[in-house]
Amino acid sequence: MPITITAVSVQIRVNANLYLRDPQETRLGKKIIQEGIILIDKIGIESFTFKKLAQAMGSTEASIYRYFENKHSLLVYLVSWYWEWVRFRIDFNSMNVIDPKRKLSITIKTIIDTIRLATPAEYIDRDLLHNIVVKEGIKAYHINQVEKENEMGFFTPYKALGQKIANILLAVNPDFPYPQTLATNILEMANNQMYFAQHLPMLTDLPIAGGDMQKLETMLEFFIFKLIEK
């Protein structure tokens, strides 16, 4: 998916099959994204409805349906936007880096930093969007119609990000037999371990206090390099 870069901004483009009208192109569309993130984070996708979103926005359900067919499309849109942002950050931070191990370390750091880095769209709250990715993201593709939506390209950003990380892993060790599996687990571990540390500390050895991510980065590097190095 293309990402538009200018001197002052980065605009991430999401699969057009996910929306009826591009929400990034209008003030109302941006408001739908902004308030949708807030409401989904607050009540969860199961309780979320366009009626509740319209009430929160002071708008109408009909206006929201002009942009998204249903709440599932909105959820996949938000998750896709996040993964495209992560992929862009990896490309940007590892530009012109030749050494494979250094590039892998930069990738790990970027995945973690992206969680706390301001997004290029001022109407998207990075913390709330990350919460949604952790709590609701799996619901974007653990669905009955996953094959159909996959054919429509709904999950291309997540697959592209996983492939990018897998290629970086293979550059470190071309004989590593499970690059795709490890790539996916890196992404899931980064999100889930931070979530566990904050909410279910008995499920992790990782303490995160005051937003300090250094221990998470150290833990990921420990696991990844132990597995990947010859």
DRENDO-1510 file (C-alpha; in Angstrom, 1 decimal, always signed):
<recs>
REC; n; res; u; v; w
REC; 1; MET; +0.0; +0.0; +0.0 .
REC; 2; PRO; +1.4; +3.4; -0.9 .
REC; 3; ILE; +2.6; +5.9; +1.7 .
REC; 4; THR; +2.7; +9.5; +0.7 .
REC; 5; ILE; +5.6; +11.4; +2.2 .
REC; 6; THR; +6.0; +15.2; +2.1 .
REC; 7; ALA; +8.3; +17.6; +3.9 .
REC; 8; VAL; +5.9; +18.0; +6.8 .
REC; 9; SER; +3.7; +14.8; +6.8 .
REC; 10; VAL; +3.3; +11.2; +6.1 .
REC; 11; GLN; +0.0; +9.9; +4.9 .
REC; 12; ILE; -0.7; +6.2; +5.1 .
REC; 13; ARG; -3.0; +4.7; +2.6 .
REC; 14; VAL; -5.2; +1.7; +3.5 .
REC; 15; ASN; -6.8; -0.8; +1.1 .
REC; 16; ALA; -9.7; +1.0; -0.6 .
REC; 17; ASN; -11.9; -2.2; -0.2 .
REC; 18; LEU; -12.1; -1.4; +3.5 .
REC; 19; TYR; -14.1; +1.9; +3.0 .
REC; 20; LEU; -16.8; +3.4; +0.9 .
REC; 21; ARG; -15.2; +6.8; +1.1 .
REC; 22; ASP; -11.7; +7.5; +2.2 .
REC; 23; PRO; -12.0; +8.9; +5.7 .
REC; 24; GLN; -8.6; +10.6; +5.5 .
REC; 25; GLU; -9.9; +13.0; +2.8 .
REC; 26; THR; -12.6; +14.8; +4.8 .
REC; 27; ARG; -13.0; +16.4; +8.2 .
REC; 28; LEU; -16.0; +14.1; +9.0 .
REC; 29; GLY; -14.0; +11.0; +8.0 .
REC; 30; LYS; -11.1; +12.0; +10.3 .
REC; 31; LYS; -13.7; +12.6; +13.1 .
REC; 32; ILE; -15.1; +9.1; +12.5 .
REC; 33; ILE; -11.6; +7.6; +12.9 .
REC; 34; GLN; -10.7; +9.7; +15.9 .
REC; 35; GLU; -13.9; +9.1; +17.8 .
REC; 36; GLY; -14.1; +5.5; +16.7 .
REC; 37; ILE; -10.7; +4.8; +18.2 .
REC; 38; ILE; -11.7; +6.4; +21.5 .
REC; 39; LEU; -15.0; +4.5; +21.7 .
REC; 40; ILE; -13.7; +1.0; +20.6 .
REC; 41; ASP; -10.9; +1.4; +23.2 .
REC; 42; LYS; -13.4; +2.3; +25.9 .
REC; 43; ILE; -16.2; -0.3; +25.3 .
REC; 44; GLY; -14.6; -3.0; +23.0 .
REC; 45; ILE; -15.6; -3.9; +19.5 .
REC; 46; GLU; -18.4; -6.2; +20.6 .
REC; 47; SER; -20.3; -3.4; +22.3 .
REC; 48; PHE; -19.4; -0.8; +19.7 .
REC; 49; THR; -22.0; +0.2; +17.2 .
REC; 50; PHE; -22.3; +3.0; +14.7 .
REC; 51; LYS; -25.3; +4.3; +16.6 .
REC; 52; LYS; -23.1; +4.8; +19.7 .
REC; 53; LEU; -20.4; +6.3; +17.6 .
REC; 54; ALA; -22.8; +8.8; +16.0 .
REC; 55; GLN; -24.0; +9.8; +19.4 .
REC; 56; ALA; -20.4; +10.4; +20.6 .
REC; 57; MET; -19.7; +12.4; +17.5 .
REC; 58; GLY; -23.0; +14.4; +17.6 .
REC; 59; SER; -23.7; +13.1; +14.1 .
REC; 60; THR; -25.9; +10.5; +12.4 .
REC; 61; GLU; -25.5; +6.8; +11.7 .
REC; 62; ALA; -26.1; +7.5; +8.0 .
REC; 63; SER; -23.1; +9.7; +7.9 .
REC; 64; ILE; -20.9; +7.0; +9.2 .
REC; 65; TYR; -22.3; +4.4; +6.8 .
REC; 66; ARG; -21.2; +6.6; +3.9 .
REC; 67; TYR; -17.6; +5.8; +4.9 .
REC; 68; PHE; -17.7; +2.2; +6.3 .
REC; 69; GLU; -20.1; -0.7; +5.5 .
REC; 70; ASN; -19.9; -2.0; +9.0 .
REC; 71; LYS; -17.9; -2.0; +12.2 .
REC; 72; HIS; -15.7; -4.9; +11.1 .
REC; 73; SER; -14.5; -2.9; +8.2 .
REC; 74; LEU; -13.6; +0.0; +10.5 .
REC; 75; LEU; -11.7; -2.3; +12.9 .
REC; 76; VAL; -9.7; -3.8; +10.0 .
REC; 77; TYR; -9.0; -0.3; +8.7 .
REC; 78; LEU; -7.6; +0.8; +12.1 .
REC; 79; VAL; -5.5; -2.3; +12.5 .
REC; 80; SER; -4.2; -2.1; +8.9 .
REC; 81; TRP; -3.3; +1.6; +9.4 .
REC; 82; TYR; -1.2; +0.7; +12.5 .
REC; 83; TRP; +0.7; -2.1; +10.8 .
REC; 84; GLU; +1.4; +0.1; +7.8 .
REC; 85; TRP; +2.8; +2.7; +10.2 .
REC; 86; VAL; +5.1; +0.2; +11.8 .
REC; 87; ARG; +6.4; -1.0; +8.4 .
REC; 88; PHE; +7.1; +2.5; +7.3 .
REC; 89; ARG; +9.0; +3.2; +10.5 .
REC; 90; ILE; +11.2; +0.1; +10.0 .
REC; 91; ASP; +12.0; +1.1; +6.4 .
REC; 92; PHE; +12.8; +4.7; +7.5 .
REC; 93; ASN; +15.0; +3.7; +10.5 .
REC; 94; SER; +16.9; +1.0; +8.7 .
REC; 95; MET; +17.5; +2.9; +5.5 .
REC; 96; ASN; +21.1; +2.4; +4.3 .
REC; 97; VAL; +21.9; +0.0; +7.1 .
REC; 98; ILE; +24.0; -2.9; +5.6 .
REC; 99; ASP; +24.9; -5.1; +8.6 .
REC; 100; PRO; +22.0; -7.7; +9.0 .
REC; 101; LYS; +22.4; -8.0; +12.8 .
REC; 102; ARG; +22.3; -4.2; +13.3 .
REC; 103; LYS; +19.3; -4.0; +11.0 .
REC; 104; LEU; +17.5; -6.7; +13.1 .
REC; 105; SER; +18.3; -4.7; +16.3 .
REC; 106; ILE; +16.9; -1.6; +14.7 .
REC; 107; THR; +13.8; -3.4; +13.6 .
REC; 108; ILE; +13.2; -4.7; +17.2 .
REC; 109; LYS; +13.7; -1.2; +18.6 .
REC; 110; THR; +11.4; +0.3; +15.9 .
REC; 111; ILE; +8.6; -2.1; +16.7 .
REC; 112; ILE; +8.7; -1.0; +20.3 .
REC; 113; ASP; +9.3; +2.6; +19.7 .
REC; 114; THR; +6.4; +2.8; +17.3 .
REC; 115; ILE; +4.1; +1.9; +20.2 .
REC; 116; ARG; +5.1; +5.1; +21.9 .
REC; 117; LEU; +5.8; +7.3; +18.9 .
REC; 118; ALA; +3.3; +9.9; +17.8 .
REC; 119; THR; +1.5; +9.0; +14.6 .
REC; 120; PRO; +1.7; +11.1; +11.5 .
REC; 121; ALA; -2.0; +11.9; +11.8 .
REC; 122; GLU; -2.9; +14.2; +14.6 .
REC; 123; TYR; -6.5; +12.7; +14.9 .
REC; 124; ILE; -5.1; +9.2; +15.7 .
REC; 125; ASP; -4.2; +8.6; +19.3 .
REC; 126; ARG; -1.2; +6.2; +19.2 .
REC; 127; ASP; -1.8; +4.8; +22.7 .
REC; 128; LEU; -5.5; +4.1; +22.2 .
REC; 129; LEU; -4.8; +2.6; +18.7 .
REC; 130; HIS; -2.2; +0.4; +20.1 .
REC; 131; ASN; -4.6; -0.8; +22.8 .
REC; 132; ILE; -7.0; -1.7; +20.1 .
REC; 133; VAL; -4.4; -3.6; +18.2 .
REC; 134; VAL; -3.5; -5.6; +21.3 .
REC; 135; LYS; -7.1; -6.2; +22.5 .
REC; 136; GLU; -9.1; -6.4; +19.3 .
REC; 137; GLY; -6.6; -6.9; +16.5 .
REC; 138; ILE; -7.0; -10.7; +16.4 .
REC; 139; LYS; -10.7; -10.2; +15.8 .
REC; 140; ALA; -9.9; -8.6; +12.5 .
REC; 141; TYR; -8.9; -11.9; +10.9 .
REC; 142; HIS; -10.2; -14.6; +13.3 .
REC; 143; ILE; -13.5; -14.6; +11.4 .
REC; 144; ASN; -15.5; -17.0; +9.2 .
REC; 145; GLN; -15.0; -15.0; +6.0 .
REC; 146; VAL; -11.2; -14.7; +6.5 .
REC; 147; GLU; -10.4; -16.3; +3.1 .
REC; 148; LYS; -12.7; -14.0; +1.2 .
REC; 149; GLU; -11.3; -10.9; +2.9 .
REC; 150; ASN; -7.8; -12.1; +2.5 .
REC; 151; GLU; -8.4; -12.4; -1.3 .
REC; 152; MET; -9.6; -8.7; -1.2 .
REC; 153; GLY; -6.3; -7.7; +0.4 .
REC; 154; PHE; -7.7; -6.8; +3.8 .
REC; 155; PHE; -4.7; -8.3; +5.6 .
REC; 156; THR; -1.9; -7.3; +3.2 .
REC; 157; PRO; -0.3; -4.8; +5.7 .
REC; 158; TYR; +0.2; -7.4; +8.4 .
REC; 159; LYS; +1.5; -10.0; +5.9 .
REC; 160; ALA; +3.8; -7.4; +4.3 .
REC; 161; LEU; +5.2; -6.4; +7.7 .
REC; 162; GLY; +5.7; -10.1; +8.6 .
REC; 163; GLN; +7.5; -10.7; +5.3 .
REC; 164; LYS; +9.8; -7.7; +5.8 .
REC; 165; ILE; +10.8; -9.0; +9.3 .
REC; 166; ALA; +11.2; -12.5; +8.0 .
REC; 167; ASN; +13.6; -11.3; +5.3 .
REC; 168; ILE; +15.6; -9.4; +7.9 .
REC; 169; LEU; +15.9; -12.6; +9.9 .
REC; 170; LEU; +17.0; -14.6; +6.9 .
REC; 171; ALA; +19.7; -12.0; +6.2 .
REC; 172; VAL; +21.1; -12.8; +9.6 .
REC; 173; ASN; +20.8; -16.5; +9.2 .
REC; 174; PRO; +19.8; -17.8; +5.7 .
REC; 175; ASP; +19.4; -21.3; +7.1 .
REC; 176; PHE; +16.9; -20.4; +9.8 .
REC; 177; PRO; +13.9; -22.7; +9.1 .
REC; 178; TYR; +11.1; -20.7; +10.6 .
REC; 179; PRO; +11.4; -17.0; +9.5 .
REC; 180; GLN; +7.7; -16.3; +9.0 .
REC; 181; THR; +6.7; -17.9; +12.3 .
REC; 182; LEU; +9.3; -16.0; +14.2 .
REC; 183; ALA; +8.4; -12.7; +12.5 .
REC; 184; THR; +4.8; -13.1; +13.5 .
REC; 185; ASN; +5.8; -14.0; +17.1 .
REC; 186; ILE; +8.0; -11.0; +17.4 .
REC; 187; LEU; +5.1; -8.7; +16.6 .
REC; 188; GLU; +2.7; -10.6; +18.9 .
REC; 189; MET; +5.2; -10.8; +21.7 .
REC; 190; ALA; +6.0; -7.1; +21.7 .
REC; 191; ASN; +2.4; -6.2; +22.0 .
REC; 192; ASN; +1.3; -9.0; +24.4 .
REC; 193; GLN; +4.1; -8.8; +26.8 .
REC; 194; MET; +3.7; -5.1; +27.3 .
REC; 195; TYR; +0.0; -5.7; +27.8 .
REC; 196; PHE; +0.6; -8.5; +30.3 .
REC; 197; ALA; +3.1; -6.3; +32.2 .
REC; 198; GLN; +0.5; -3.6; +32.5 .
REC; 199; HIS; -2.6; -5.7; +33.2 .
REC; 200; LEU; -1.7; -9.3; +33.9 .
REC; 201; PRO; +1.8; -9.3; +35.5 .
REC; 202; MET; +1.7; -12.9; +36.5 .
REC; 203; LEU; +1.9; -13.9; +32.8 .
REC; 204; THR; +5.2; -12.2; +32.2 .
REC; 205; ASP; +8.7; -11.7; +33.7 .
REC; 206; LEU; +8.7; -8.2; +32.2 .
REC; 207; PRO; +8.1; -5.2; +34.5 .
REC; 208; ILE; +7.2; -2.0; +32.7 .
REC; 209; ALA; +7.1; +1.1; +34.9 .
REC; 210; GLY; +6.6; +4.6; +33.8 .
REC; 211; GLY; +6.5; +3.7; +30.1 .
REC; 212; ASP; +10.1; +2.3; +30.1 .
REC; 213; MET; +10.4; +0.0; +27.1 .
REC; 214; GLN; +14.1; -0.8; +27.4 .
REC; 215; LYS; +13.5; -4.1; +29.3 .
REC; 216; LEU; +11.0; -5.2; +26.6 .
REC; 217; GLU; +13.6; -4.4; +23.9 .
REC; 218; THR; +16.3; -6.4; +25.9 .
REC; 219; MET; +13.9; -9.3; +26.3 .
REC; 220; LEU; +13.0; -9.5; +22.6 .
REC; 221; GLU; +16.7; -9.3; +21.6 .
REC; 222; PHE; +17.5; -12.1; +24.0 .
REC; 223; PHE; +14.9; -14.5; +22.6 .
REC; 224; ILE; +15.4; -13.5; +18.9 .
REC; 225; PHE; +19.2; -13.6; +18.7 .
REC; 226; LYS; +19.3; -16.9; +20.7 .
REC; 227; LEU; +17.1; -18.4; +18.1 .
REC; 228; ILE; +18.4; -16.9; +15.0 .
REC; 229; GLU; +22.2; -16.8; +15.4 .
REC; 230; LYS; +24.2; -19.8; +14.0 .
</recs>
